[in-house]
């Protein structure tokens, strides 16, 4: 910066001296205003000179102009001379400020454009890296899932044998339980990697949505029975033909129902309700309400983010991955729907999602 300012001082001063010499030797005035502004323009060029230096130099240029005028021109009165000097001073200062401001704004715009380009490039690289990482995680989860599933299957087969002692059976049950939890984690990881990499596929077909909900409730009833919980189904709609992906929406229902079961104590109830919403009854609203632990308000904003868990622990030591609700949200969105919840700590939760009926 110093070299730049030093060069401006030298060049501008030389040009000012030349103009002063020309002005004192030329009989007629030939665009003197323009000539005196040349050193001001040179000195104020770009934003490497501080504002105060540009203004100071413009004042020096105007005063030089005044001195030359004093010796080369005759004014009828001092007032006329003052009124002749003031415009020159103001023009020089305004020119310096305007030029300086123009180049500062131009440099600022260039800096913003450069930073934006760098940010977009970094974001693109991050997106590509994230996509590759999700693909790798998906492949790893897929490859590991098969042997873990085999471990669980063989453990279940061993438990069916009558010759197994009670002590050995307890060990095998621990293996079977650990394999089941691992398989759930792998399935969730595989699903979230597909979602984040954009490779998840949908297979929508027409089916009776009410019958589908009843089946999902029945499939989860045995889990509730283990904890002496009751699941109730309420619907004013007897039958409703609509297009949806049954396997994906089954993931949504199973996740929300198992969460309600996991985070509720024994001898409590869970209510699944289906109803129309919207002015033209064009939306189907499905809700799962429990009497469980509820969710602290500090977790509400991030509850659907991947790998997010609350401080709540399942009431019967069930497993949790922090991926289920992120998967649920994406599947609902892929059905052009929305999902939300209301919850109060200690008073249970109500998760609901809506999808178009047509």
C-alpha positions, -999 to 999 in steps of 0.1 A, spaced: 0 0 0 28 25 9 44 20 -25 12 27 -42 5 59 -22 41 71 -27 38 66 -65 5 86 -65 21 114 -45 50 117 -70 30 114 -102 2 137 -90 26 163 -77 46 164 -109 14 167 -130 2 195 -107 34 214 -111 32 211 -148 -4 224 -148 6 253 -126 34 262 -150 11 259 -180 -16 280 -163 9 308 -154 22 310 -190 -9 305 -210 -28 337 -218 -62 322 -224 -79 298 -201 -82 264 -218 -103 241 -197 -83 248 -165 -109 230 -143 -103 198 -162 -65 201 -160 -65 207 -123 -86 177 -117 -62 154 -134 -38 150 -104 -68 146 -81 -81 118 -103 -46 102 -103 -43 104 -66 -78 92 -58 -76 62 -83 -87 29 -67 -91 22 -30 -55 20 -19 -54 56 -7 -73 64 25 -102 89 21 -85 116 42 -54 115 19 -75 119 -12 -94 148 3 -62 164 16 -46 162 -19 -76 177 -36 -74 207 -12 -37 211 -20 -46 210 -57 -73 236 -52 -51 259 -32 -23 256 -58 -49 267 -83 -58 296 -61 -22 308 -58 -17 307 -95 -50 325 -100 -39 352 -76 -7 360 -96 -21 355 -131 -56 368 -129 -72 401 -118 -105 402 -99 -126 432 -93 -128 425 -55 -117 400 -29 -153 386 -27 -152 378 -64 -119 360 -59 -133 340 -29 -163 330 -49 -140 319 -77 -118 298 -53 -146 281 -33 -162 263 -63 -127 251 -74 -121 237 -39 -155 220 -37 -152 205 -72 -118 190 -63 -130 175 -30 -162 162 -45 -143 147 -74 -118 130 -51 -146 115 -29 -167 104 -59 -138 87 -77 -127 71 -44 -162 58 -36 -166 45 -71 -135 24 -70 -142 12 -34 -176 -1 -44 -162 -16 -76 -135 -34 -56 -161 -45 -30 -183 -60 -57 -153 -78 -71 -144 -91 -37 -180 -103 -31 -181 -120 -65 -148 -137 -59 -159 -149 -24 -192 -161 -38 -174 -181 -66 -150 -196 -40 -180 -205 -17 -199 -221 -46 -169 -241 -57 -163 -252 -21 -200 -261 -17 -199 -281 -50 -168 -300 -38 -184 -307 -4 -216 -319 -21 -197 -343 -43 -176 -355 -14 -208 -360 7 -224 -379 -22 -194 -402 -25 -193 -407 13 -231 -416 14 -226 -441 -15 -196 -457 4 -216 -459 37 -246 -474 18 -224 -501 2 -207 -509 35 -241 -511 53 -255 -533 26 -225 -557 27 -225 -559 65 -263 -563 67 -263 -598 51 -239 -615 76 -256 -598 106 -289 -610 93 -275 -645 91 -262 -643 127 -297 -633 139 -313 -661 118 -290 -688 131 -294 -676 167 -332 -679 163 -328 -714 149 -306 -724 179 -332 -711 203 -358 -735 188 -337 -765 198 -349 -783 229 -314 -797 237 -300 -762 245 -295 -756 282 -311 -726 299 -277 -710 304 -267 -714 268 -301 -702 257 -297 -670 276 -264 -664 258 -279 -671 225 -308 -647 232 -282 -620 239 -266 -627 206 -300 -627 188 -309 -594 205 -276 -578 196 -278 -589 160 -314 -576 158 -303 -541 171 -273 -541 147 -295 -550 118 -318 -521 127 -289 -497 127 -276 -510 94 -311 -507 78 -314 -472 91 -279 -463 79 -287 -478 44 -319 -458 42 -304 -425 52 -275 -429 28 -299 -435 0 -319 -404 10 -289 -381 13 -274 -393 -20 -307 -390 -38 -309 -427 -48 -340 -436 -29 -367 -449 -52 -405 -448 -49 -430 -474 -61 -464 -458 -58 -495 -480 -64 -532 -476 -58 -544 -493 -26 -569 -489 3 -551 -466 27 -574 -474 57 -567 -512 53 -530 -504 51 -531 -484 84 -550 -512 101 -524 -538 90 -495 -516 103 -513 -512 136 -519 -550 138 -482 -557 131 -471 -535 159 -496 -548 184 -474 -576 196 -447 -551 207 -473 -531 226 -487 -563 242 -452 -570 256 -454 -538 276 -491 -542 284 -499 -512 262 -531 -508 241 -532 -495 206 -565 -480 194 -574 -471 158 -599 -444 150 -612 -434 116 -644 -419 103 -633 -431 68 -642 -467 60 -623 -470 28 -600 -447 8 -583 -457 -25 -552 -436 -31 -517 -439 -46 -488 -444 -23 -457 -465 -18 -468 -492 7 -433 -504 17 -421 -468 23 -451 -456 42 -450 -488 63 -415 -476 74 -432 -443 85 -460 -460 104 -437 -486 120 -412 -460 131 -437 -437 146 -456 -466 163 -424 -483 177 -412 -449 190 -446 -444 208 -442 -479 223 -405 -475 232 -410 -441 250 -442 -450 268 -445 -468 301 -465 -500 308 -503 -499 309 -506 -468 287 -524 -463 255 -516 -453 219 -541 -439 195 -538 -440 157 -562 -417 139 -570 -411 102 -591 -381 90 -595 -357 62 -582 -321 64 -582 -291 41 -611 -270 29 -619 -296 2 -610 -326 22 -581 -331 -2 -555 -341 25 -554 -372 46 -541 -366 81 -527 -395 101 -517 -391 137 -501 -413 164 -507 -400 199 -491 -416 230 -491 -411 268 -453 -414 270 -423 -395 282 -428 -365 259 -400 -344 244 -381 -315 259 -387 -283 240 -350 -278 234 -350 -308 210 -381 -298 190 -362 -277 163 -337 -305 154 -358 -337 161 -360 -346 124 -323 -340 117 -302 -372 110 -283 -386 140 -303 -365 164 -314 -381 197 -330 -368 228 -321 -374 264 -351 -397 267 -342 -434 271 -366 -462 260 -386 -475 289 -376 -511 283 -340 -506 271 -349 -508 234 -323 -495 209 -323 -461 191 -302 -448 163 -313 -412 158 -320 -419 121 -356 -430 121 -374 -396 121 -350 -382 94 -360 -412 72 -397 -407 81 -396 -371 71 -380 -377 37 -405 -405 28 -434 -382 37 -419 -354 16 -415 -378 -13 -453 -384 -11 -457 -346 -14 -467 -345 23 -457 -328 55 -449 -341 90 -450 -325 124 -455 -331 161 -467 -316 194 -451 -328 226 -447 -317 262 -422 -333 285 -439 -358 308 -473 -356 290 -467 -376 258 -464 -368 221 -486 -366 190 -468 -372 157 -488 -365 126 -482 -365 88 -504 -355 59 -504 -366 23 -526 -357 -7 -557 -379 -11 -555 -377 -49 
